[in-house]
């Protein structure tokens, strides 16, 4: 198997910068789409959600340090992560836009501390913020899972090649 360095794909006189290389590579990485909310209410679309640890149950996400919701995220003691399905594409687009009321027309329940939990999503979890660190031009947020629910089976919404896409299984898993 042969591999080609991405630097060899560029014109010799126009070697791409490290951030251009990273963007090119990450466009080819399909990521699950989530909506993250904090008290306020504030929220945004994120593809950086991931698990960190099972014991304790920790999750993380990243957010641009200059994003419109960055201050609310840094102040929040808790956050909610909503796993989106293909039926939530409009919601993903709405939560990705700046300068609008992202919650307009979006059904949600508000917990006693003001944390909004979206109701029209396949699955969600809440977490208590354990750490917020500035890493480069982003904030890395880690939280300990408190609660959650899978509401329905749904085709996952992913982000790939600069667009929303649907996931389909190549081989059906066998029953356990």
C-alpha beads as a LAMMPS data file, in Angstrom:
LAMMPS data file: protein, C-alpha beads

176 atoms
175 bonds

1 atom types
1 bond types

-500.0 500.0 xlo xhi
-500.0 500.0 ylo yhi
-500.0 500.0 zlo zhi

Masses

1 110.0

Atoms # bond

1 1 1 0.000 0.000 0.000
2 1 1 1.374 3.397 -0.933
3 1 1 0.484 6.660 0.685
4 1 1 0.993 10.155 -0.590
5 1 1 1.773 13.093 1.633
6 1 1 -0.733 15.895 1.265
7 1 1 2.216 18.253 0.766
8 1 1 2.941 16.474 -2.529
9 1 1 -0.564 17.252 -3.736
10 1 1 0.002 21.007 -3.584
11 1 1 1.978 23.086 -6.032
12 1 1 5.627 23.212 -4.905
13 1 1 5.574 27.000 -4.665
14 1 1 2.307 27.029 -2.681
15 1 1 2.828 24.549 0.152
16 1 1 -0.303 24.478 2.317
17 1 1 -0.155 25.784 5.877
18 1 1 -0.767 23.367 8.773
19 1 1 -4.314 24.764 9.262
20 1 1 -5.078 24.216 5.544
21 1 1 -3.764 20.642 5.819
22 1 1 -5.936 20.022 8.878
23 1 1 -9.040 21.422 7.128
24 1 1 -8.447 19.230 4.059
25 1 1 -7.972 16.121 6.154
26 1 1 -10.926 16.756 8.487
27 1 1 -13.305 17.305 5.536
28 1 1 -12.850 13.594 4.880
29 1 1 -13.631 12.637 8.470
30 1 1 -17.356 12.063 9.024
31 1 1 -18.485 13.406 12.397
32 1 1 -21.705 12.930 14.302
33 1 1 -23.787 16.096 14.639
34 1 1 -24.962 17.291 18.046
35 1 1 -26.673 20.335 19.496
36 1 1 -25.153 21.474 22.772
37 1 1 -27.120 23.671 25.166
38 1 1 -26.328 25.559 28.370
39 1 1 -28.444 27.677 30.705
40 1 1 -29.360 31.041 29.262
41 1 1 -30.635 29.491 27.092
42 1 1 -27.689 29.250 24.713
43 1 1 -26.780 26.542 22.261
44 1 1 -24.871 25.633 19.132
45 1 1 -24.262 22.822 16.662
46 1 1 -21.119 20.782 17.294
47 1 1 -19.341 17.902 15.617
48 1 1 -16.572 17.727 18.220
49 1 1 -18.529 15.746 20.844
50 1 1 -16.811 12.596 22.083
51 1 1 -16.576 10.229 25.024
52 1 1 -13.538 10.613 27.264
53 1 1 -13.926 7.956 29.962
54 1 1 -16.404 5.316 31.124
55 1 1 -15.309 5.330 34.793
56 1 1 -16.146 8.058 35.602
57 1 1 -18.504 8.714 32.696
58 1 1 -16.917 11.753 31.026
59 1 1 -17.660 13.438 27.692
60 1 1 -16.155 16.433 25.924
61 1 1 -16.690 18.942 23.149
62 1 1 -14.813 21.881 21.687
63 1 1 -16.052 25.357 20.829
64 1 1 -14.299 28.288 19.196
65 1 1 -13.113 30.685 21.912
66 1 1 -14.652 33.630 20.050
67 1 1 -17.991 31.924 19.288
68 1 1 -21.125 33.819 20.297
69 1 1 -21.922 31.147 22.914
70 1 1 -18.389 30.884 24.380
71 1 1 -19.109 33.147 27.367
72 1 1 -22.289 31.247 28.272
73 1 1 -20.440 27.917 28.004
74 1 1 -17.626 29.162 30.254
75 1 1 -20.158 30.318 32.902
76 1 1 -22.229 27.115 32.787
77 1 1 -22.043 24.521 35.553
78 1 1 -23.914 22.019 33.348
79 1 1 -24.562 21.329 29.700
80 1 1 -26.741 19.064 27.594
81 1 1 -25.670 17.200 24.457
82 1 1 -28.374 16.245 21.966
83 1 1 -27.586 13.546 19.413
84 1 1 -29.225 14.539 16.143
85 1 1 -30.829 12.335 13.516
86 1 1 -31.551 13.076 9.869
87 1 1 -34.953 14.494 10.855
88 1 1 -33.075 17.181 12.832
89 1 1 -31.197 18.727 9.887
90 1 1 -33.143 21.998 10.133
91 1 1 -32.384 22.160 13.862
92 1 1 -28.668 21.588 13.159
93 1 1 -28.685 24.432 10.645
94 1 1 -30.592 26.733 13.014
95 1 1 -28.192 26.088 15.911
96 1 1 -25.217 26.691 13.560
97 1 1 -26.389 30.206 12.583
98 1 1 -25.196 33.334 14.375
99 1 1 -27.253 36.412 15.115
100 1 1 -30.596 34.645 15.539
101 1 1 -32.660 33.214 18.379
102 1 1 -31.524 29.614 17.990
103 1 1 -34.355 28.399 20.230
104 1 1 -37.167 30.013 18.200
105 1 1 -39.687 27.292 17.390
106 1 1 -37.537 24.571 18.997
107 1 1 -39.377 22.511 21.634
108 1 1 -37.435 22.065 24.869
109 1 1 -37.878 21.504 28.582
110 1 1 -36.070 23.739 31.015
111 1 1 -34.497 22.142 34.081
112 1 1 -34.567 23.955 37.445
113 1 1 -31.153 25.575 36.820
114 1 1 -32.249 26.812 33.387
115 1 1 -30.555 24.058 31.354
116 1 1 -32.589 23.533 28.162
117 1 1 -33.101 19.911 27.073
118 1 1 -34.400 19.630 23.513
119 1 1 -37.373 17.279 23.171
120 1 1 -37.439 16.499 19.444
121 1 1 -34.130 14.614 19.262
122 1 1 -33.344 10.879 19.235
123 1 1 -31.090 10.983 22.331
124 1 1 -29.661 13.393 24.886
125 1 1 -27.517 13.550 27.988
126 1 1 -26.747 16.112 30.654
127 1 1 -23.350 16.594 32.253
128 1 1 -21.834 18.622 35.075
129 1 1 -18.915 20.701 33.811
130 1 1 -15.647 19.296 35.169
131 1 1 -13.125 21.323 33.174
132 1 1 -12.976 24.185 30.679
133 1 1 -9.585 24.870 29.142
134 1 1 -8.489 27.114 26.333
135 1 1 -6.557 24.995 23.852
136 1 1 -5.291 26.960 20.841
137 1 1 -8.202 28.967 19.458
138 1 1 -10.838 26.721 21.079
139 1 1 -12.306 25.853 24.456
140 1 1 -12.145 22.203 25.473
141 1 1 -15.060 21.380 27.778
142 1 1 -15.198 18.135 29.756
143 1 1 -18.236 17.077 31.763
144 1 1 -19.342 14.196 33.966
145 1 1 -22.542 12.553 32.718
146 1 1 -25.529 12.929 35.062
147 1 1 -28.555 11.756 33.099
148 1 1 -29.753 10.953 29.616
149 1 1 -32.241 9.144 27.474
150 1 1 -32.540 7.426 24.126
151 1 1 -35.980 8.432 22.877
152 1 1 -36.070 6.740 19.496
153 1 1 -33.977 4.852 16.996
154 1 1 -32.990 7.202 14.216
155 1 1 -30.597 7.414 11.311
156 1 1 -27.633 9.421 12.557
157 1 1 -26.931 12.853 11.130
158 1 1 -23.269 13.325 10.228
159 1 1 -21.166 16.105 8.780
160 1 1 -18.883 15.122 5.893
161 1 1 -17.247 17.019 3.036
162 1 1 -18.809 20.295 4.210
163 1 1 -22.415 19.040 4.242
164 1 1 -24.898 17.136 6.387
165 1 1 -25.277 13.480 5.432
166 1 1 -27.009 10.309 6.614
167 1 1 -25.343 7.186 7.923
168 1 1 -26.251 3.753 6.633
169 1 1 -24.872 0.465 7.863
170 1 1 -22.820 -1.579 5.441
171 1 1 -23.354 -4.805 7.356
172 1 1 -26.098 -5.392 9.866
173 1 1 -24.721 -6.328 13.288
174 1 1 -25.704 -9.711 14.634
175 1 1 -28.021 -9.813 17.643
176 1 1 -26.365 -10.375 20.980

Bonds

1 1 1 2
2 1 2 3
3 1 3 4
4 1 4 5
5 1 5 6
6 1 6 7
7 1 7 8
8 1 8 9
9 1 9 10
10 1 10 11
11 1 11 12
12 1 12 13
13 1 13 14
14 1 14 15
15 1 15 16
16 1 16 17
17 1 17 18
18 1 18 19
19 1 19 20
20 1 20 21
21 1 21 22
22 1 22 23
23 1 23 24
24 1 24 25
25 1 25 26
26 1 26 27
27 1 27 28
28 1 28 29
29 1 29 30
30 1 30 31
31 1 31 32
32 1 32 33
33 1 33 34
34 1 34 35
35 1 35 36
36 1 36 37
37 1 37 38
38 1 38 39
39 1 39 40
40 1 40 41
41 1 41 42
42 1 42 43
43 1 43 44
44 1 44 45
45 1 45 46
46 1 46 47
47 1 47 48
48 1 48 49
49 1 49 50
50 1 50 51
51 1 51 52
52 1 52 53
53 1 53 54
54 1 54 55
55 1 55 56
56 1 56 57
57 1 57 58
58 1 58 59
59 1 59 60
60 1 60 61
61 1 61 62
62 1 62 63
63 1 63 64
64 1 64 65
65 1 65 66
66 1 66 67
67 1 67 68
68 1 68 69
69 1 69 70
70 1 70 71
71 1 71 72
72 1 72 73
73 1 73 74
74 1 74 75
75 1 75 76
76 1 76 77
77 1 77 78
78 1 78 79
79 1 79 80
80 1 80 81
81 1 81 82
82 1 82 83
83 1 83 84
84 1 84 85
85 1 85 86
86 1 86 87
87 1 87 88
88 1 88 89
89 1 89 90
90 1 90 91
91 1 91 92
92 1 92 93
93 1 93 94
94 1 94 95
95 1 95 96
96 1 96 97
97 1 97 98
98 1 98 99
99 1 99 100
100 1 100 101
101 1 101 102
102 1 102 103
103 1 103 104
104 1 104 105
105 1 105 106
106 1 106 107
107 1 107 108
108 1 108 109
109 1 109 110
110 1 110 111
111 1 111 112
112 1 112 113
113 1 113 114
114 1 114 115
115 1 115 116
116 1 116 117
117 1 117 118
118 1 118 119
119 1 119 120
120 1 120 121
121 1 121 122
122 1 122 123
123 1 123 124
124 1 124 125
125 1 125 126
126 1 126 127
127 1 127 128
128 1 128 129
129 1 129 130
130 1 130 131
131 1 131 132
132 1 132 133
133 1 133 134
134 1 134 135
135 1 135 136
136 1 136 137
137 1 137 138
138 1 138 139
139 1 139 140
140 1 140 141
141 1 141 142
142 1 142 143
143 1 143 144
144 1 144 145
145 1 145 146
146 1 146 147
147 1 147 148
148 1 148 149
149 1 149 150
150 1 150 151
151 1 151 152
152 1 152 153
153 1 153 154
154 1 154 155
155 1 155 156
156 1 156 157
157 1 157 158
158 1 158 159
159 1 159 160
160 1 160 161
161 1 161 162
162 1 162 163
163 1 163 164
164 1 164 165
165 1 165 166
166 1 166 167
167 1 167 168
168 1 168 169
169 1 169 170
170 1 170 171
171 1 171 172
172 1 172 173
173 1 173 174
174 1 174 175
175 1 175 176
